[in-house]
Amino acid sequence: MSIFNSDLLNEYKTAFTIWHLVSKNDSYGGYENTWTEGATFDGILSEDNSTQSVIAGIEQKTQFFGLKVEREVPLDFHSIIQRNSDGRFFRVTSGETLKSPKMSALNMRILSVEAYEPTDFPPPEPPKQPEQEEGESDAES
């Protein structure tokens, strides 16, 4: 069975990863925050072009989106997610805004999310450089 039980919607789905913040004692009387990668899920992200979102985006210098996911995906207010295709982060800014009824064949709920720039996340892995063959040089003679 497909994610949203619709071939049209399935063409627009993208893979996302949920990130969890874990706090541990640092044995000096404080604590240390670390981020751990959680479950992956499929969702459909669309830009929110409503007047309220455009005004809020200008004031807060951010973008707002609607995220369509299955009802069972465990996302709460301020959950952090990452789009796997480009590594961009988003933060959930609402609870359940809209949810399809359980009797519906469309297994979906819609959440509001904003573009998010995490400050204390693990650094991304550097892109792999293509290997040069022996005898090649970067400078031309």
WOZIHU-V511516 format. One line per field, one symbol per residue. phi: phi as a letter, one per 20 degrees, with the letter a starting at -180 (. if undefined). psi: psi as a letter, one per 20 degrees, with the letter a starting at -180 (. if undefined). burial: 1 if it has 24 or more other ideal C-beta (glycine too) atoms within 12 Angstrom, else 0. A space follows every 50 residues. Layout:
phi=???
psi=???
burial=???
//
This chain:
phi=.fgdlbfffffdfcecceddeddcfdmcndbcecdcfdfdbdbddcfedf ggfffffffelbddcddecfgefedcgmfdccfffcmfdccfdbeefcbf fffffeebcddeccfcdfedefffffffeffeffnecfeee
psi=prgjkphghhhjqqpqpppppppqqjjjibrppqpqpbqqrqrppqpojq gghgghhggilrqqrpoprqhipmprpjqpqpphhijqqqppjrbogqpq qhiqionqqpqpqqqpnqhkqqqqpqqppppqqqiqqhqq.
burial=00110000100011011110000000000000000000001111100100 00100000000111111111101010001111100001111111001000 00000111111111110000000000000000000000000
//
